[in-house]
Amino acid sequence: MATTHLRACDVPDARQDLLHWADANVERGLRGSGAMQVHGFTDPLMMRAAVRGAEQFFVNDRMTWLARTTGEELPVCAFDADDLPHPLGFLVWSDDPSAHTQTLGRPRAVLWCRSGLTLRVLVLDDAGPYRRTLEEFGNKADPTWASQIRGSLAGDLAIGFGATIPLNTETDWGEVKHTWTVDKHGRPAKDRYGVGADRVDDVNEDQTRVIRTLLGTLLLIRQPADARRALWQAEHVRPDAAARKRLRRAGAEHPDAPVRYITLRQSIRPAPDDDHGARDTAGRIYRHQWFVRPHRRTYPDQDNPTGYSRKWVGPYLVTPEGCENAPILGRERVVNVLRR
């Protein structure tokens, strides 16, 4: 898969470019020249506030792969408020969040904003393919389409699609897709990518996979920091001196704000002659860890009118004592989790 050129240290610049785009979008609206409205973020002021206050995340290649794999297996769309690491977030994936990308600009980042019991999501594409296509078409490009594409470019990213997702409830994935396949009047949404009606369904399915990967990502990184269960590890990456200077010139409010760099936990295969393993109370000896897939479980909940609520359990590792560095069993094969 093609990997974006964006790195963890580039996330603050990417967010600042998006903030400049949001500022300009607000100004267009105030002038009456037409602000771009994205489903879920139809209020340009809300989008600008979300970008400005968002906590920053970067997910590396291997963690993206695990999030994508996890998302593909989730039976329902169920974003819980407790699963959000922050009410406002700006996250960049190092690799494709969908294994079957059909869009013109490959999805690469996401902005989310919690508003009551609704999660507003804006998916951002890699701007490179858009810029190359505009250059190739030149004056032959449809003026309306070219103007729309140019107006969506925000530095290395481009405005993709938006979605509104109910929180603390289970929603069929088809209903989630419906939020961007029709406009506010219930009519089929415009063919933003110019791919033609025969490929619009492919694009919609691909966009659903991106939302699945987002849920998989949040489920992975919202786990408690328990070294024997967590599949991830995080470090804070701060912009270097040159980046901070660049951000200050661009008007960033917090040029030294850190980025949470999310990566898979390191694991080392034990030596072949290691016969110690870990023993449980039944006398079984373990020489591996295993992956528990995410699943929904019902819990008593006095605050819920029904008396109970359903929440995600997992994904997490089961790590018997003494097996902290053992290989991980998952998806019918042993996987060594090594940081790139």
N, C-alpha and C positions, 0 to 999 in steps of 0.2 A: 504494500500500500504506500501511496505517496504521503510523506510526512511534511507538515507545514514547516516553514522556516521560522515561525514564531517560537521563542523560548520562554522559559519562566520569567527571565529578566525583562522580556519585551512586553509582558502583560500590562504594566502601568502605561506604557506608551500607547498600546492598543486601546486601553480604556480612555485615555485622554483624547485620542482621535475620535472615539465614539462620542465623547462629551462635546467636542467641537461640532460634530454633526448634529447632535441633539440641540445645542444652542442655536445653530443656524436654522434648524427645523422650527424651533419656537419663533424665531424672528420672521420666518416666512409666514407663519400663521398670523402673527401680529400685524404684518403688512397686508394681509389679505391675499397673498400670492399663492396660498395653498400649501399647508404643511402636509408632509407625508404621514398618513395614518396607518398604523400596523395593527392588525387584530390583536386585542389584548392590551395594546398601548395606544389607543385612539386619542388619548390626551397627551400632546407633546410635552406639557409641563410635568406630567407623571413620569414619562420616560426619562426626561432630563434629571429629575430628582433621583430616580432609581440608579442611573449611571453614576451620578455624583456620590451617592452613599453606598455603593456596592462594595462588599468585601471581595478580594481578588483570589482566584484559584487557578492553578495550572495542573493538569493531569497528564502524566507522561504516557508513552506508547503502551507499555504493558498494562498499566492501570486502565487505560482506555479500552484495551482488548477485553479485560475482565468485566468492565462495566457494560460493554456491548454484549458480551456473552450472557451476563446476568440479565440484562434487559430483555433479550430475546425470549427468555423463559418465563417472564412474569405473566401470570394468567390474567391479571386485571391491572388497570391503571389506578393506582391508589397512592397519591402523594399525601403524606401526613404532615401536619404543621411541625411536629417534633422531628421530622426527618431533615428539615432545612438547617444547614449549619449556620445560616444567617438569613434574616428576612429579605435582604437585598444581596444579590451575588452576581459576579461577573466571572465566568469560568471559560478557560480555553483548553480544548483537547489537543494533545500533541498529534493524534492520529485521527482518521475518519471515525466519527461516532456511528456511522452506518456502514455495513459491509457492502451495500449495494447502492452507492451514491448515484442518483440519476439527475440531480440538479446541475445547473450550469456552474454555479459557484459551490464548491464543496463545503458543507457545513463544518464549522470549525470552533465556534464559540457560542455561548448562551448567556443571556441576561435574564435574571428572574427577579420578581418583586411580589412579595406577599401583600395582599390587600384583603383584610378580613379573612374569610374562609375561601378565598380564591387565589390561585397562583397564576400570575401573569408571566408568560415566557416569551422571550424574543430570541430566535435562533439567528446567528450571524454566519454568513458564508465567507470563505476565502475570496478576497476581491480580485486575485490574480486572473482567474479565468474570465471574469467580466471585462477587465481592462484589455486583455488580449483579444477578446471577441470584438469589442468596440474598435480596436485598432485594425483588426482584419477587415471588418465591414466598411470602416471609414464612412464616406458620404453615402454608401449604399444602404446603411442601416436605416430601419424605419425610424423616423424622427421621434415619434411618441415613445417607442420602446427605448431608444437611445437616451432620451431625456430622463425617463424613469430610472434607467440603470445608473446614469451619472449621478442622479440625485440620491441614490441609495449607497454610494461609496463613502466609506468612513475609514480612510487610511488603508491598512492591510485587510480590513474586513468590509463586508457589505451587508446591508439589511436584508435578511432572508424572509422568514415568516414568523407570525406570532400565534399564540394559542392561549386560551384561558382554561384552567384546569381546576375543578373543585377540590378543596382540601378535606381530609378526614372522611372521605367516602370512596367507595369502589365504583369505578366507571368502566364500561366496556371500551376497549381500544377503538372500536368503530365510532363511538360517540365522540371520542377525543379528536379523531381525524375530521369529523364533521365540522368542528369549530373553525377550520381554515379552508374547507372545501366550498363553503358558501359564504356570501357576504351578509351584511346586517339585514338585508331584505329577503334572505333565503334563496337568492339566485346563485348559480354556480360562480365561484370566484374567478377572477381574471387569470389568464394563462401568463403568470409573471415571468416564467422562464422562456416563453416563446417556443415551447417544444411541440405544440400541437395537441389536439384533444386525445389522440391515441396514446400519448405518453403521460398525460396529466395524472392518470391513476397510478402509474409507476412512481411519479414524483410524490404523490400523496402518501403512498405506502412507505417511501423512503423517509419522508418527514416524520411519519409515525415511529419509525425505527430510531430516529434521533431523540424523540421524546422518551422512548423506552430506555435509551442509553443514559439520558439525563436522570431518570428515576434510578437506574442501576448505579450510576455514579453517586447519587445522594445516599442511597442505601449503604453503599460501601464506606463512604467517608463519615457517615453519621454515627458509626459504631463507637462505643466507649473505648478509650485508650487502654485496653487490656492487652498486654503483650502476648498473652497466650491465645487470644481470640481474634484480634484485629488482623485483617488482611492488608492493611495499608500502614504506611508510615509517612509522616509529613515533616517538612522543614520550612522555615521562613526564608524566602529569598528577597533581598532588598535590592533596589536599583543601584547600579554602580554610580560613581561620581559624575561621569559624563551623562548618564541617563537622568540623574537628579537635576543637573544643570539644564538639560533639555526640557524636562517637565516644568521646572520653575519658569523658564522662558515662555512655555505654552500656557502658563497660568494655573498649573495644578495646585490644588489646595494643600495636598499632602504628598509632596514629591518623594518622600522616603517611605511611603506606605508599603508594607511587605506583601508578598504574594505567597500564599500557602501552596507549596509544591507537593502534590500528592503522588506517591509512587507505591508500587507493590512492596510488601515487606520482603526483606532479604531472607533467604533460606539456603542452607548449605547441606548438601547430601552427606550423611555420615560415612565414615570410612568403612570399607567392606568387612574389616575385622571387628567392628563395633558390635558386640553381642550383648550389650547391656540393655538397651531399649528402656521401656517404661512398663511397669507391672501394675495392674489394677487390683482391686480387692478380690476379684475372682481368679487371680493368678495369671491372667492373660498378659502377654508381653507385646507392647506396641513399638514399632519402629517407624511410624509415620504419623502425620496429621491428616485430617480430612475436612473437606469443605461441606458445610451445610448450606443448601440453597435457600433463598428467601422464600418464606411462606407466611400466610396470614393466620393469625391466631386470635381468638376471642378472649377479651379480658373484662372483668367487672369494672364498671365505670359509673359512679354515682352522678356525674355531671351530664351523662347522656340520658335522654328521656326513656330510652329502651332499657337502661340499666346495664348496658355493656357496650363495648366498642371493639373494633377489629384493628389490629396493628401488625406491621411487618415484624417478623422475627428472622434475623439473619439478613444477609449472608455473614457467616462467621466461620472461624476455624475451631475445630475441636483439637486441642493440643494436650495430650496426656503429659503429666509431669515427667521431665527428662527428655521430651521430644521437641523441645523448642527449636532445634536446628534440623529436624528430620524433614524428609521430602513430604510434599503435600499430595494426597490422593484426590483427584477430582475429575469428573466426566470420564470415568473408566480408564484413566491413565495417570501415571505419576508425573507431576509437574514440579520442577525445581523453580522456585520463584527467585529470580535473580534481577537485581536492579541494573538497568542499562546505564 
